[in-house]
Amino acid sequence: MAARIYQMPKNALQSGKARTSTWMLEFEPAEAKQPDPTTGWAGSGDTQEQVKLKFPSEAAACAYAERYGIAYHVIKTPPKTLKIQAYADNFR
């Protein structure tokens, strides 16, 4: 049972930074998804895939995983780079 810890990304429609300081712990899928013969929907018998835990910091998420003996790896958020330019640069 392995898990990944990552910081919540910004929504594509979101311009602010609300709820981006939250860290998530998600379990990695233990088995591949199979199509249901009746409906055709993809699913599996892995119930751990449905568990998503929220934490206020990376340290809290790591401490939780260590306390319960969950193997984990942390996915760091890439640094944000801003391309600062003037409006007039659009017409050059």
RAVENGI-V358027 format. One record per residue. RES is the residue in one small letter. D_FIRST is the distance of its C-alpha to the first C-alpha in Angstrom with 2 decimals. Layout:
res=RES d_first=D_FIRST
res=RES d_first=D_FIRST
//
This chain:
res=m d_first=0.00
res=a d_first=3.81
res=a d_first=6.78
res=r d_first=10.43
res=i d_first=13.41
res=y d_first=16.74
res=q d_first=20.19
res=m d_first=21.52
res=p d_first=23.96
res=k d_first=27.44
res=n d_first=28.32
res=a d_first=30.73
res=l d_first=33.41
res=q d_first=32.99
res=s d_first=35.48
res=g d_first=34.62
res=k d_first=31.77
res=a d_first=30.81
res=r d_first=27.17
res=t d_first=26.17
res=s d_first=25.51
res=t d_first=22.45
res=w d_first=19.00
res=m d_first=15.98
res=l d_first=12.28
res=e d_first=10.53
res=f d_first=7.08
res=e d_first=7.43
res=p d_first=8.65
res=a d_first=7.34
res=e d_first=11.09
res=a d_first=14.33
res=k d_first=16.67
res=q d_first=19.77
res=p d_first=23.14
res=d d_first=24.44
res=p d_first=27.73
res=t d_first=29.58
res=t d_first=28.86
res=g d_first=27.40
res=w d_first=24.62
res=a d_first=21.24
res=g d_first=18.38
res=s d_first=15.50
res=g d_first=14.23
res=d d_first=10.80
res=t d_first=11.52
res=q d_first=8.54
res=e d_first=10.29
res=q d_first=13.26
res=v d_first=12.12
res=k d_first=13.78
res=l d_first=14.84
res=k d_first=18.01
res=f d_first=19.19
res=p d_first=22.67
res=s d_first=21.76
res=e d_first=19.31
res=a d_first=19.83
res=a d_first=18.96
res=a d_first=15.59
res=c d_first=14.82
res=a d_first=16.28
res=y d_first=14.17
res=a d_first=10.86
res=e d_first=12.66
res=r d_first=14.16
res=y d_first=11.14
res=g d_first=9.39
res=i d_first=6.61
res=a d_first=6.76
res=y d_first=8.79
res=h d_first=11.84
res=v d_first=14.93
res=i d_first=16.98
res=k d_first=20.54
res=t d_first=23.14
res=p d_first=26.04
res=p d_first=29.36
res=k d_first=31.66
res=t d_first=34.94
res=l d_first=37.97
res=k d_first=40.80
res=i d_first=43.80
res=q d_first=46.87
res=a d_first=49.99
res=y d_first=50.85
res=a d_first=53.82
res=d d_first=51.55
res=n d_first=50.76
res=f d_first=54.39
res=r d_first=54.79
//
